[in-house]
């Protein structure tokens, strides 16, 4: 089994918006250089989920972990993403797609946000 | 000077979406019980920024650190929020409002997102 990670974010008109997501991908690559990681967007930015999944499957991934880079789980994570995953599973029947929870719901991210906010409030 | 923190998030139709943000506020309160923290939303959820700022100013805050709970800085953080801040400064001339960057742009949050995504990709 060859694993890969698909980071799924919302997208925005301003290209600077995506900088933290590129940072997440870069850190994963630094921590695990052999691991293939792609970013994909729901709207306004490219590639979309279908394109990124095709790139990973084409490169030999047989398990793709889809991690939503969203702070909370609203309609995009609860409805749009499962529907998109269903079409990916249809298109790549030999790939095991695993859908994970929104990254912002993890204790580590909540803790880091709280620490960042506290630091801001304690600044001069 | 009495400091307070205003956590500013986007808002969504699904009330479960806000759970991580309530978690951030709870952690700040646990780390610094005397520090006043309020959540506010751009749309779809209450209170809005004006209501939350009025509550903090009414409780005696003379410096309010506004921390955007956004992953990246798109139009909401770069345009909408500064415009909202200008109206708050007009409404509360004795309060020092400090606008901070999107929490998702901090190294700590990017690192926590990368770690969470790696853990997902290494799960069974």
gemmi code that builds the backbone of each chain (N, CA, C; Angstrom):
import gemmi

chains = {
    "A": [
        ("UNK", (0.839, -1.208, 0.000), (0.000, 0.000, 0.000), (0.867, 1.249, 0.000)),
        ("UNK", (0.599, 2.171, -0.901), (1.325, 3.440, -0.959), (0.393, 4.560, -0.518)),
        ("UNK", (0.775, 5.197, 0.602), (-0.103, 6.225, 1.156), (0.228, 7.608, 0.612)),
        ("UNK", (-0.797, 8.446, 0.562), (-0.616, 9.853, 0.204), (-1.642, 10.674, 0.981)),
        ("UNK", (-1.367, 11.962, 1.099), (-2.261, 12.846, 1.847), (-2.806, 13.926, 0.925)),
        ("UNK", (-4.112, 14.126, 1.019), (-4.768, 15.167, 0.236), (-5.332, 16.199, 1.222)),
        ("UNK", (-4.726, 17.365, 1.239), (-5.176, 18.443, 2.119), (-6.240, 19.243, 1.369)),
        ("UNK", (-7.421, 19.332, 1.962), (-8.552, 19.946, 1.269), (-8.959, 21.246, 1.965)),
        ("UNK", (-8.844, 22.373, 1.245), (-9.164, 23.673, 1.832), (-10.262, 24.365, 1.028)),
        ("UNK", (-10.787, 25.436, 1.548), (-11.937, 26.095, 0.922), (-11.583, 26.801, -0.379)),
        ("UNK", (-10.514, 27.607, -0.367), (-10.202, 28.458, -1.524), (-10.686, 29.879, -1.301)),
        ("UNK", (-10.027, 30.839, -1.946), (-10.397, 32.257, -1.814), (-9.877, 32.987, -3.041)),
        ("UNK", (-10.349, 34.220, -3.238), (-9.887, 34.997, -4.399), (-8.451, 35.457, -4.225)),
        ("UNK", (-8.063, 35.766, -2.991), (-6.732, 36.324, -2.731), (-5.697, 35.195, -2.624)),
        ("UNK", (-4.714, 35.162, -3.530), (-3.744, 34.051, -3.503), (-2.972, 33.960, -2.179)),
        ("UNK", (-2.813, 35.096, -1.476), (-2.107, 35.060, -0.183), (-2.849, 34.243, 0.856)),
        ("UNK", (-4.165, 34.072, 0.640), (-4.976, 33.301, 1.581), (-4.429, 31.885, 1.736)),
        ("UNK", (-3.879, 31.322, 0.667), (-3.467, 29.911, 0.681), (-2.093, 29.699, 1.323)),
        ("UNK", (-1.403, 30.750, 1.705), (-0.038, 30.579, 2.226), (0.066, 29.624, 3.421)),
        ("UNK", (-0.827, 29.711, 4.419), (-0.699, 28.753, 5.533), (-0.861, 27.299, 5.079)),
        ("UNK", (-1.674, 27.082, 4.046), (-1.904, 25.708, 3.589), (-0.674, 25.164, 2.879)),
        ("UNK", (-0.031, 26.046, 2.108), (1.240, 25.638, 1.507), (2.256, 25.348, 2.603)),
        ("UNK", (2.187, 26.099, 3.702), (3.074, 25.862, 4.842), (2.832, 24.504, 5.487)),
        ("UNK", (1.557, 24.115, 5.587), (1.233, 22.800, 6.156), (1.814, 21.698, 5.258)),
        ("UNK", (1.593, 21.820, 3.955), (2.123, 20.812, 3.019), (3.647, 20.744, 3.112)),
        ("UNK", (4.300, 21.904, 3.189), (5.768, 21.931, 3.254), (6.278, 21.258, 4.526)),
        ("UNK", (5.581, 21.458, 5.638), (6.035, 20.832, 6.888), (5.864, 19.319, 6.855)),
        ("UNK", (4.783, 18.871, 6.237), (4.594, 17.420, 6.130), (5.702, 16.820, 5.268)),
        ("UNK", (6.014, 17.493, 4.151), (7.086, 16.991, 3.280), (8.427, 17.001, 4.004)),
        ("UNK", (8.660, 18.010, 4.835), (9.922, 18.078, 5.580), (9.991, 16.968, 6.623)),
        ("UNK", (8.835, 16.672, 7.255), (8.826, 15.660, 8.312), (8.912, 14.249, 7.730)),
        ("UNK", (8.435, 14.078, 6.509), (8.360, 12.741, 5.912), (8.583, 12.889, 4.399)),
        ("UNK", (9.859, 13.059, 4.002), (10.173, 13.404, 2.598), (9.636, 12.415, 1.567)),
        ("UNK", (9.459, 11.171, 1.940), (8.975, 10.209, 0.959), (7.468, 10.213, 0.791)),
        ("UNK", (6.781, 10.972, 1.628), (5.321, 10.950, 1.632), (4.769, 11.973, 0.643)),
        ("UNK", (3.876, 11.542, -0.212), (3.311, 12.440, -1.226), (2.121, 13.223, -0.648)),
        ("UNK", (2.147, 14.533, -0.814), (1.101, 15.419, -0.280), (0.635, 16.356, -1.380)),
        ("UNK", (-0.668, 16.526, -1.501), (-1.198, 17.523, -2.433), (-2.246, 18.365, -1.734)),
        ("UNK", (-2.316, 19.628, -2.149), (-3.372, 20.531, -1.709), (-4.477, 20.539, -2.764)),
        ("UNK", (-5.727, 20.642, -2.315), (-6.845, 20.793, -3.255), (-7.847, 21.765, -2.648)),
        ("UNK", (-8.659, 22.374, -3.511), (-9.564, 23.423, -3.054), (-10.991, 23.155, -3.509)),
        ("UNK", (-11.931, 23.578, -2.671), (-13.358, 23.440, -2.990), (-13.758, 24.402, -4.096)),
        ("UNK", (-13.243, 25.631, -4.045), (-13.627, 26.624, -5.048), (-12.593, 27.726, -5.146)),
        ("UNK", (-12.611, 28.442, -6.246), (-11.815, 29.660, -6.469), (-10.320, 29.429, -6.652)),
        ("UNK", (-9.812, 28.275, -6.262), (-8.398, 27.967, -6.459), (-8.262, 26.589, -7.082)),
        ("UNK", (-7.116, 26.329, -7.670), (-6.812, 25.044, -8.281), (-5.600, 24.421, -7.611)),
        ("UNK", (-5.458, 23.088, -7.660), (-6.363, 22.133, -8.293), (-7.604, 21.881, -7.438)),
        ("UNK", (-8.648, 21.323, -8.053), (-9.785, 20.883, -7.260), (-9.507, 19.456, -6.764)),
        ("UNK", (-10.447, 18.927, -5.997), (-10.222, 17.629, -5.355), (-10.030, 16.520, -6.401)),
        ("UNK", (-10.808, 16.593, -7.471), (-10.743, 15.565, -8.512), (-9.373, 15.547, -9.178)),
        ("UNK", (-8.866, 16.738, -9.501), (-7.558, 16.840, -10.155), (-6.433, 16.341, -9.235)),
        ("UNK", (-6.492, 16.761, -7.966), (-5.420, 16.374, -7.040), (-5.455, 14.869, -6.775)),
        ("UNK", (-6.663, 14.310, -6.650), (-6.770, 12.867, -6.415), (-6.249, 12.089, -7.623)),
        ("UNK", (-6.533, 12.580, -8.823), (-6.045, 11.905, -10.029), (-4.521, 11.937, -10.082)),
        ("UNK", (-3.931, 13.066, -9.645), (-2.467, 13.164, -9.631), (-1.864, 12.148, -8.661)),
        ("UNK", (-2.474, 12.023, -7.474), (-1.946, 11.085, -6.475), (-2.148, 9.641, -6.925)),
        ("UNK", (-3.318, 9.340, -7.446), (-3.579, 7.971, -7.918), (-2.652, 7.644, -9.088)),
        ("UNK", (-2.449, 8.619, -9.971), (-1.567, 8.416, -11.113), (-0.125, 8.173, -10.696)),
        ("UNK", (0.249, 8.729, -9.554), (1.607, 8.539, -9.032), (1.718, 7.254, -8.222)),
        ("UNK", (0.630, 6.468, -8.154), (0.718, 5.160, -7.521), (0.128, 5.050, -6.124)),
        ("UNK", (-0.518, 6.114, -5.629), (-1.109, 6.023, -4.293), (-2.253, 5.013, -4.298)),
        ("UNK", (-2.258, 4.148, -3.291), (-3.362, 3.200, -3.163), (-4.202, 3.480, -1.921)),
        ("UNK", (-3.696, 4.355, -1.065), (-4.510, 4.875, 0.048), (-4.298, 6.375, 0.117)),
        ("UNK", (-5.398, 7.123, 0.076), (-5.318, 8.585, 0.125), (-6.112, 9.076, 1.328)),
        ("UNK", (-5.406, 9.685, 2.279), (-6.040, 10.275, 3.456), (-6.429, 11.709, 3.131)),
        ("UNK", (-7.726, 11.987, 3.178), (-8.233, 13.328, 2.864), (-8.441, 14.069, 4.182)),
        ("UNK", (-7.667, 15.153, 4.368), (-7.702, 15.911, 5.617), (-8.244, 17.312, 5.336)),
        ("UNK", (-9.436, 17.643, 5.856), (-10.015, 18.964, 5.602), (-9.292, 20.044, 6.418)),
        ("UNK", (-8.693, 20.999, 5.722), (-8.071, 22.144, 6.395), (-9.149, 23.203, 6.606)),
        ("UNK", (-10.065, 22.851, 7.471), (-11.150, 23.741, 7.877), (-11.093, 23.846, 9.394)),
        ("UNK", (-11.509, 24.996, 9.931), (-11.491, 25.140, 11.390), (-12.635, 24.373, 12.026)),
        ("UNK", (-13.827, 24.457, 11.447), (-14.971, 23.751, 11.997), (-15.655, 22.942, 10.917)),
        ("UNK", (-16.608, 22.114, 11.328), (-17.346, 21.287, 10.374), (-18.719, 21.892, 10.135)),
        ("UNK", (-18.847, 22.620, 9.046), (-20.146, 23.112, 8.610), (-20.563, 22.324, 7.384)),
        ("UNK", (-21.349, 22.938, 6.541), (-21.883, 22.253, 5.363), (-20.815, 21.750, 4.412)),
        ("UNK", (-19.708, 22.505, 4.272), (-18.667, 22.076, 3.328), (-18.049, 20.743, 3.749)),
        ("UNK", (-17.797, 20.596, 5.043), (-17.160, 19.363, 5.525), (-18.179, 18.249, 5.711)),
        ("UNK", (-19.395, 18.595, 6.170), (-20.381, 17.551, 6.477), (-21.141, 17.051, 5.245)),
        ("UNK", (-21.319, 17.922, 4.253), (-22.121, 17.527, 3.090), (-21.323, 17.516, 1.789)),
        ("UNK", (-20.683, 18.664, 1.466), (-20.005, 18.776, 0.163), (-18.879, 17.753, 0.040)),
        ("UNK", (-18.061, 17.641, 1.088), (-16.884, 16.783, 0.983), (-17.245, 15.304, 0.861)),
        ("UNK", (-18.169, 14.762, 1.677), (-18.553, 13.356, 1.461), (-19.106, 13.103, 0.057)),
        ("UNK", (-19.846, 14.063, -0.488), (-20.376, 13.880, -1.846), (-19.232, 13.842, -2.865)),
        ("UNK", (-18.241, 14.713, -2.685), (-17.085, 14.706, -3.579), (-16.307, 13.396, -3.451)),
        ("UNK", (-16.182, 12.911, -2.206), (-15.452, 11.649, -1.984), (-16.125, 10.492, -2.708)),
        ("UNK", (-17.453, 10.517, -2.724), (-18.178, 9.428, -3.394), (-17.807, 9.388, -4.880)),
        ("UNK", (-17.667, 10.564, -5.495), (-17.308, 10.568, -6.921), (-15.854, 10.135, -7.111)),
        ("UNK", (-14.978, 10.477, -6.141), (-13.579, 10.035, -6.241), (-13.487, 8.518, -6.147)),
        ("UNK", (-14.282, 7.950, -5.226), (-14.240, 6.483, -5.049), (-14.739, 5.779, -6.309)),
        ("UNK", (-15.718, 6.389, -6.962), (-16.203, 5.833, -8.229), (-15.128, 5.893, -9.310)),
        ("UNK", (-14.387, 6.999, -9.331), (-13.399, 7.211, -10.392), (-12.124, 6.397, -10.169)),
        ("UNK", (-11.816, 6.068, -8.904), (-10.566, 5.353, -8.569), (-10.913, 4.176, -7.658)),
        ("UNK", (-11.403, 3.108, -8.256), (-11.939, 2.006, -7.448), (-10.853, 1.196, -6.746)),
        ("UNK", (-9.616, 1.373, -7.179), (-8.513, 0.655, -6.530), (-7.842, 1.473, -5.427)),
        ("UNK", (-8.360, 2.658, -5.155), (-7.765, 3.516, -4.123), (-8.661, 3.524, -2.885)),
        ("UNK", (-8.032, 3.377, -1.727), (-8.731, 3.433, -0.448), (-8.712, 4.882, 0.043)),
        ("UNK", (-9.830, 5.598, -0.125), (-9.920, 6.982, 0.345), (-10.401, 7.000, 1.793)),
        ("UNK", (-9.658, 7.690, 2.652), (-10.057, 7.813, 4.065), (-10.359, 9.284, 4.359)),
        ("UNK", (-11.564, 9.545, 4.797), (-11.962, 10.921, 5.084), (-11.811, 11.195, 6.583)),
        ("UNK", (-11.068, 12.226, 6.909), (-10.819, 12.588, 8.317), (-11.612, 13.831, 8.717)),
        ("UNK", (-11.602, 14.121, 10.021), (-12.338, 15.286, 10.532), (-11.610, 16.590, 10.233)),
        ("UNK", (-12.319, 17.692, 10.386), (-11.724, 19.014, 10.182), (-10.539, 19.189, 11.132)),
        ("UNK", (-9.444, 19.677, 10.564), (-8.202, 19.798, 11.315), (-8.363, 20.730, 12.530)),
        ("UNK", (-9.256, 21.713, 12.401), (-9.465, 22.668, 13.494), (-10.147, 22.067, 14.701)),
        ("UNK", (-10.658, 20.849, 14.569), (-11.308, 20.206, 15.714), (-10.325, 19.404, 16.548)),
        ("UNK", (-9.077, 19.316, 16.107), (-8.105, 18.542, 16.880), (-7.621, 19.355, 18.077)),
        ("UNK", (-7.356, 18.652, 19.181), (-6.878, 19.325, 20.395), (-5.619, 20.138, 20.128)),
        ("UNK", (-4.720, 19.596, 19.301), (-3.449, 20.291, 19.056), (-3.680, 21.642, 18.388)),
        ("UNK", (-4.606, 21.679, 17.434), (-4.869, 22.941, 16.722), (-5.621, 23.917, 17.618)),
        ("UNK", (-6.590, 23.429, 18.389), (-7.320, 24.307, 19.318), (-6.344, 24.903, 20.334)),
        ("UNK", (-5.462, 24.074, 20.854), (-4.467, 24.545, 21.826), (-3.555, 25.603, 21.176)),
        ("UNK", (-3.109, 25.351, 19.959), (-2.221, 26.312, 19.284), (-2.947, 27.629, 18.999)),
        ("UNK", (-4.231, 27.564, 18.646), (-4.990, 28.806, 18.416), (-5.128, 29.591, 19.723)),
        ("UNK", (-5.401, 28.881, 20.821), (-5.552, 29.560, 22.118), (-4.237, 30.221, 22.526)),
        ("UNK", (-3.134, 29.514, 22.307), (-1.835, 30.061, 22.670), (-1.520, 31.300, 21.827)),
        ("UNK", (-1.817, 31.226, 20.546), (-1.576, 32.359, 19.644), (-2.415, 33.572, 20.053)),
        ("UNK", (-3.673, 33.330, 20.412), (-4.548, 34.439, 20.832), (-4.058, 35.042, 22.144)),
        ("UNK", (-3.627, 34.194, 23.074), (-3.103, 34.703, 24.351), (-1.849, 35.530, 24.135)),
        ("UNK", (-0.970, 35.039, 23.268), (0.249, 35.809, 22.971), (-0.104, 37.185, 22.406)),
        ("UNK", (-1.112, 37.231, 21.533), (-1.531, 38.514, 20.961), (-2.015, 39.461, 22.057)),
        ("UNK", (-2.761, 38.905, 23.000), (-3.332, 39.745, 24.062), (-2.294, 40.193, 25.074)),
        ("UNK", (-1.169, 39.517, 25.093), (-0.104, 39.879, 26.042), (0.978, 40.727, 25.386)),
        ("UNK", (0.810, 41.009, 24.082), (1.838, 41.792, 23.373), (1.770, 43.253, 23.839)),
        ("UNK", (2.868, 43.958, 23.589), (2.899, 45.393, 23.967), (2.013, 46.215, 23.052)),
    ],
    "B": [
        ("UNK", (-4.988, 49.919, 32.628), (-5.550, 49.359, 31.398), (-6.121, 47.967, 31.659)),
        ("UNK", (-7.347, 47.735, 31.255), (-7.970, 46.422, 31.406), (-8.088, 45.778, 30.026)),
        ("UNK", (-7.374, 44.655, 29.855), (-7.347, 44.013, 28.545), (-8.454, 42.966, 28.394)),
        ("UNK", (-8.887, 42.778, 27.174), (-9.848, 41.714, 26.862), (-9.531, 41.219, 25.450)),
        ("UNK", (-10.002, 40.019, 25.150), (-9.750, 39.417, 23.834), (-11.063, 39.176, 23.115)),
        ("UNK", (-11.097, 39.573, 21.854), (-12.266, 39.344, 21.025), (-11.862, 38.384, 19.904)),
        ("UNK", (-12.368, 37.183, 19.964), (-12.078, 36.164, 18.941), (-13.117, 36.298, 17.842)),
        ("UNK", (-12.651, 36.528, 16.629), (-13.564, 36.828, 15.525), (-13.540, 35.699, 14.495)),
        ("UNK", (-14.683, 35.040, 14.307), (-14.760, 33.904, 13.377), (-15.795, 34.182, 12.290)),
        ("UNK", (-15.823, 33.328, 11.287), (-16.696, 33.584, 10.141), (-18.173, 33.388, 10.446)),
        ("UNK", (-18.514, 32.262, 11.074), (-19.918, 31.904, 11.264), (-20.370, 30.896, 10.220)),
        ("UNK", (-21.373, 30.079, 10.574), (-21.897, 29.063, 9.653), (-23.318, 28.723, 10.081)),
        ("UNK", (-24.042, 28.040, 9.205), (-25.420, 27.678, 9.548), (-25.471, 26.582, 10.612)),
        ("UNK", (-24.504, 25.680, 10.579), (-24.509, 24.531, 11.490), (-23.888, 24.924, 12.833)),
        ("UNK", (-24.672, 24.861, 13.918), (-24.127, 25.300, 15.217), (-22.901, 24.499, 15.657)),
        ("UNK", (-22.770, 23.249, 15.183), (-21.601, 22.437, 15.573), (-20.307, 23.009, 15.016)),
        ("UNK", (-20.430, 23.834, 13.956), (-19.255, 24.440, 13.345), (-18.470, 25.265, 14.356)),
        ("UNK", (-19.173, 25.880, 15.306), (-18.514, 26.807, 16.236), (-17.823, 26.113, 17.396)),
        ("UNK", (-17.933, 24.800, 17.510), (-17.386, 24.109, 18.688), (-15.887, 24.349, 18.904)),
        ("UNK", (-15.044, 24.290, 17.854), (-13.620, 24.549, 18.103), (-13.368, 25.965, 18.640)),
        ("UNK", (-14.185, 26.915, 18.217), (-13.987, 28.296, 18.655), (-14.361, 28.453, 20.122)),
        ("UNK", (-15.436, 27.779, 20.531), (-15.780, 27.760, 21.955), (-14.649, 27.095, 22.739)),
        ("UNK", (-14.019, 26.098, 22.132), (-12.876, 25.432, 22.775), (-11.698, 26.364, 22.948)),
        ("UNK", (-11.440, 27.203, 21.960), (-10.344, 28.179, 22.066), (-10.636, 29.146, 23.217)),
        ("UNK", (-11.871, 29.666, 23.261), (-12.234, 30.607, 24.333), (-12.101, 29.939, 25.697)),
        ("UNK", (-12.540, 28.686, 25.798), (-12.475, 27.980, 27.089), (-11.031, 27.780, 27.526)),
        ("UNK", (-10.140, 27.495, 26.588), (-8.732, 27.296, 26.962), (-8.085, 28.590, 27.413)),
        ("UNK", (-8.441, 29.690, 26.772), (-7.891, 30.984, 27.198), (-8.378, 31.296, 28.613)),
        ("UNK", (-9.647, 31.041, 28.865), (-10.193, 31.308, 30.209), (-9.524, 30.419, 31.246)),
        ("UNK", (-9.250, 29.174, 30.880), (-8.608, 28.254, 31.826), (-7.172, 28.691, 32.096)),
        ("UNK", (-6.483, 29.195, 31.058), (-5.079, 29.596, 31.221), (-4.967, 30.904, 31.982)),
        ("UNK", (-5.986, 31.751, 31.886), (-5.920, 33.092, 32.489), (-7.326, 33.469, 32.952)),
        ("UNK", (-7.741, 32.927, 34.107), (-9.144, 33.046, 34.529), (-9.632, 34.495, 34.674)),
        ("UNK", (-8.745, 35.429, 34.948), (-9.196, 36.810, 35.109), (-9.375, 37.554, 33.801)),
        ("UNK", (-8.985, 36.920, 32.695), (-8.990, 37.599, 31.404), (-10.336, 37.423, 30.708)),
        ("UNK", (-10.931, 38.517, 30.277), (-12.238, 38.453, 29.627), (-12.082, 38.136, 28.137)),
        ("UNK", (-12.822, 37.143, 27.676), (-12.764, 36.692, 26.270), (-14.181, 36.590, 25.719)),
        ("UNK", (-14.384, 37.094, 24.523), (-15.673, 36.914, 23.851), (-15.444, 36.425, 22.429)),
        ("UNK", (-16.376, 35.618, 21.956), (-16.413, 35.192, 20.559), (-17.373, 36.106, 19.795)),
        ("UNK", (-17.028, 36.412, 18.540), (-17.951, 37.167, 17.694), (-17.868, 36.608, 16.276)),
        ("UNK", (-18.923, 36.836, 15.496), (-19.004, 36.222, 14.167), (-19.310, 37.254, 13.090)),
        ("UNK", (-18.757, 37.018, 11.918), (-19.004, 37.901, 10.776), (-20.435, 37.759, 10.275)),
        ("UNK", (-20.933, 36.527, 10.230), (-22.285, 36.308, 9.705), (-22.846, 34.982, 10.215)),
        ("UNK", (-24.155, 34.857, 10.146), (-24.895, 33.615, 10.415), (-24.935, 33.194, 11.884)),
        ("UNK", (-24.058, 33.753, 12.717), (-24.068, 33.426, 14.139), (-23.995, 34.718, 14.947)),
        ("UNK", (-24.397, 34.646, 16.191), (-24.339, 35.780, 17.093), (-23.459, 35.466, 18.292)),
        ("UNK", (-22.906, 36.481, 18.962), (-23.039, 37.905, 18.671), (-22.189, 38.325, 17.482)),
        ("UNK", (-22.496, 39.486, 16.916), (-21.602, 40.033, 15.900), (-20.504, 40.845, 16.601)),
        ("UNK", (-19.604, 41.390, 15.821), (-18.449, 42.070, 16.401), (-18.872, 43.283, 17.232)),
        ("UNK", (-19.872, 44.009, 16.736), (-20.335, 45.218, 17.423), (-20.907, 44.871, 18.798)),
        ("UNK", (-21.718, 43.794, 18.841), (-22.325, 43.386, 20.110), (-21.268, 42.910, 21.105)),
        ("UNK", (-20.330, 42.107, 20.627), (-19.312, 41.559, 21.534), (-18.391, 42.669, 22.035)),
        ("UNK", (-18.041, 43.620, 21.165), (-17.184, 44.735, 21.594), (-17.902, 45.598, 22.623)),
        ("UNK", (-19.210, 45.812, 22.426), (-19.973, 46.608, 23.391), (-20.005, 45.917, 24.749)),
        ("UNK", (-20.121, 44.577, 24.736), (-20.140, 43.837, 26.010), (-18.807, 43.992, 26.737)),
        ("UNK", (-17.703, 43.879, 25.986), (-16.384, 43.989, 26.624), (-16.136, 45.419, 27.108)),
        ("UNK", (-16.480, 46.403, 26.299), (-16.288, 47.798, 26.711), (-17.177, 48.103, 27.913)),
        ("UNK", (-18.394, 47.590, 27.892), (-19.310, 47.801, 29.015), (-18.802, 47.182, 30.302)),
        ("UNK", (-18.030, 46.108, 30.176), (-17.459, 45.439, 31.354), (-16.155, 46.107, 31.785)),
        ("UNK", (-15.764, 47.180, 31.114), (-14.604, 47.938, 31.581), (-13.317, 47.742, 30.797)),
        ("UNK", (-13.364, 46.978, 29.695), (-12.138, 46.779, 28.914), (-11.704, 48.104, 28.293)),
        ("UNK", (-10.407, 48.406, 28.418), (-9.885, 49.619, 27.785), (-8.910, 49.278, 26.655)),
        ("UNK", (-8.542, 47.987, 26.564), (-7.797, 47.519, 25.393), (-8.409, 46.190, 24.959)),
        ("UNK", (-8.784, 46.114, 23.706), (-9.407, 44.889, 23.184), (-8.569, 44.381, 22.027)),
        ("UNK", (-7.991, 43.196, 22.196), (-7.213, 42.536, 21.138), (-8.153, 41.700, 20.295)),
        ("UNK", (-8.245, 42.039, 19.024), (-9.139, 41.328, 18.104), (-8.302, 40.304, 17.345)),
        ("UNK", (-8.625, 39.026, 17.542), (-7.851, 37.932, 16.952), (-8.746, 37.175, 15.963)),
        ("UNK", (-8.442, 37.255, 14.667), (-9.269, 36.554, 13.670), (-9.028, 35.045, 13.717)),
        ("UNK", (-10.070, 34.283, 14.019), (-9.987, 32.819, 13.980), (-10.283, 32.375, 12.549)),
        ("UNK", (-9.367, 32.734, 11.675), (-9.424, 32.353, 10.269), (-8.116, 31.642, 9.955)),
        ("UNK", (-8.167, 30.703, 8.993), (-6.930, 30.004, 8.647), (-6.025, 30.884, 7.804)),
        ("UNK", (-6.589, 31.563, 6.822), (-5.795, 32.441, 5.967), (-6.409, 33.824, 5.918)),
        ("UNK", (-5.676, 34.752, 5.315), (-6.173, 36.121, 5.192), (-6.669, 36.359, 3.776)),
        ("UNK", (-7.968, 36.260, 3.612), (-8.591, 36.624, 2.346), (-9.335, 37.932, 2.563)),
        ("UNK", (-10.386, 38.132, 1.779), (-11.130, 39.390, 1.836), (-11.741, 39.681, 3.201)),
        ("UNK", (-12.200, 38.654, 3.917), (-12.828, 38.904, 5.222), (-11.837, 39.519, 6.201)),
        ("UNK", (-10.615, 38.998, 6.208), (-9.624, 39.489, 7.167), (-8.968, 40.775, 6.657)),
        ("UNK", (-8.726, 40.854, 5.335), (-7.993, 42.016, 4.810), (-8.882, 43.238, 4.586)),
        ("UNK", (-10.178, 43.015, 4.294), (-11.043, 44.171, 3.995), (-12.181, 44.327, 4.994)),
        ("UNK", (-12.992, 43.249, 5.183), (-14.186, 43.384, 6.029), (-13.813, 43.737, 7.465)),
        ("UNK", (-12.817, 43.042, 7.999), (-12.510, 43.235, 9.414), (-11.948, 44.632, 9.711)),
        ("UNK", (-10.993, 45.158, 8.930), (-10.549, 46.534, 9.199), (-11.691, 47.543, 9.111)),
        ("UNK", (-12.632, 47.339, 8.179), (-13.772, 48.259, 8.073), (-14.644, 48.179, 9.326)),
        ("UNK", (-14.862, 46.963, 9.821), (-15.638, 46.795, 11.053), (-14.910, 47.440, 12.238)),
        ("UNK", (-13.597, 47.277, 12.269), (-12.807, 47.861, 13.370), (-12.940, 49.377, 13.394)),
        ("UNK", (-12.984, 49.984, 12.197), (-13.111, 51.447, 12.141), (-14.417, 51.898, 12.796)),
        ("UNK", (-15.497, 51.142, 12.585), (-16.764, 51.537, 13.220), (-16.717, 51.297, 14.729)),
        ("UNK", (-15.999, 50.252, 15.165), (-15.869, 50.014, 16.607), (-15.085, 51.143, 17.270)),
        ("UNK", (-14.024, 51.584, 16.604), (-13.204, 52.664, 17.185), (-14.007, 53.949, 17.292)),
        ("UNK", (-14.898, 54.175, 16.313), (-15.771, 55.347, 16.379), (-16.744, 55.232, 17.551)),
        ("UNK", (-17.255, 54.014, 17.762), (-18.286, 53.819, 18.782), (-17.694, 53.806, 20.197)),
        ("UNK", (-16.408, 53.427, 20.318), (-15.780, 53.301, 21.653), (-14.438, 54.023, 21.622)),
        ("UNK", (-14.491, 55.329, 21.719), (-13.285, 56.140, 21.527), (-12.285, 56.010, 22.674)),
        ("UNK", (-12.734, 55.483, 23.806), (-11.831, 55.308, 24.947), (-11.196, 53.916, 24.966)),
        ("UNK", (-11.498, 53.090, 23.976), (-10.952, 51.721, 23.932), (-9.863, 51.635, 22.859)),
        ("UNK", (-8.748, 50.999, 23.237), (-7.638, 50.770, 22.313), (-7.857, 49.406, 21.638)),
        ("UNK", (-8.338, 49.417, 20.410), (-8.549, 48.162, 19.675), (-7.270, 47.796, 18.933)),
        ("UNK", (-6.801, 46.561, 19.112), (-5.612, 46.079, 18.411), (-6.012, 44.923, 17.499)),
        ("UNK", (-5.751, 45.100, 16.224), (-6.120, 44.053, 15.258), (-4.907, 43.171, 14.955)),
        ("UNK", (-5.066, 41.873, 15.137), (-3.976, 40.918, 14.915), (-4.192, 40.132, 13.624)),
        ("UNK", (-3.171, 39.381, 13.229), (-3.253, 38.582, 12.004), (-4.100, 37.326, 12.195)),
        ("UNK", (-4.465, 36.708, 11.093), (-5.239, 35.462, 11.147), (-4.456, 34.409, 11.930)),
        ("UNK", (-5.156, 33.752, 12.830), (-4.521, 32.792, 13.732), (-3.877, 31.636, 12.950)),
        ("UNK", (-4.436, 31.316, 11.789), (-3.904, 30.218, 10.989), (-2.558, 30.516, 10.357)),
        ("UNK", (-2.141, 31.765, 10.412), (-0.841, 32.127, 9.844), (0.284, 31.989, 10.866)),
        ("UNK", (-0.044, 31.675, 12.109), (1.005, 31.533, 13.123), (1.710, 30.188, 12.965)),
        ("UNK", (3.008, 30.200, 13.235), (3.794, 28.962, 13.136), (3.204, 27.848, 13.996)),
        ("UNK", (2.734, 28.197, 15.197), (2.218, 27.170, 16.103), (1.006, 26.460, 15.494)),
        ("UNK", (0.130, 27.230, 14.847), (-1.087, 26.624, 14.277), (-0.740, 25.821, 13.020)),
        ("UNK", (0.161, 26.356, 12.192), (0.577, 25.609, 10.982), (1.226, 24.285, 11.393)),
        ("UNK", (2.074, 24.344, 12.405), (2.735, 23.131, 12.900), (1.701, 22.129, 13.435)),
        ("UNK", (0.732, 22.611, 14.186), (-0.296, 21.712, 14.746), (-1.156, 21.103, 13.636)),
        ("UNK", (-1.444, 21.876, 12.592), (-2.220, 21.322, 11.470), (-1.415, 20.238, 10.755)),
        ("UNK", (-0.118, 20.495, 10.556), (0.723, 19.502, 9.872), (0.802, 18.219, 10.692)),
        ("UNK", (0.946, 18.373, 12.009), (1.042, 17.203, 12.878), (-0.263, 16.403, 12.847)),
        ("UNK", (-1.382, 17.111, 12.880), (-2.697, 16.454, 12.844), (-2.890, 15.702, 11.522)),
        ("UNK", (-2.469, 16.319, 10.419), (-2.607, 15.660, 9.113), (-1.697, 14.443, 9.020)),
        ("UNK", (-0.487, 14.551, 9.541), (0.430, 13.404, 9.525), (-0.119, 12.253, 10.365)),
        ("UNK", (-0.671, 12.593, 11.542), (-1.265, 11.548, 12.391), (-2.391, 10.840, 11.648)),
        ("UNK", (-3.196, 11.601, 10.908), (-4.305, 10.999, 10.146), (-3.760, 10.027, 9.103)),
        ("UNK", (-2.671, 10.427, 8.455), (-2.118, 9.596, 7.385), (-1.401, 8.369, 7.917)),
        ("UNK", (-1.065, 8.396, 9.210), (-0.380, 7.249, 9.804), (-1.333, 6.351, 10.570)),
        ("UNK", (-2.617, 6.696, 10.597), (-3.582, 5.892, 11.345), (-3.828, 4.577, 10.606)),
        ("UNK", (-4.362, 3.624, 11.355), (-4.656, 2.311, 10.747), (-5.843, 2.406, 9.795)),
    ],
}
model = gemmi.Model(1)
for chain_id, residues in chains.items():
    chain = gemmi.Chain(chain_id)
    for i, (resn, *xyz) in enumerate(residues, 1):
        res = gemmi.Residue()
        res.name, res.seqid = resn, gemmi.SeqId(i, " ")
        for name, pos in zip(("N", "CA", "C"), xyz):
            atom = gemmi.Atom()
            atom.name, atom.element = name, gemmi.Element(name[0])
            atom.pos, atom.b_iso = gemmi.Position(*pos), 0.0
            res.add_atom(atom)
        chain.add_residue(res)
    model.add_chain(chain)
structure = gemmi.Structure()
structure.add_model(model)
structure.setup_entities()
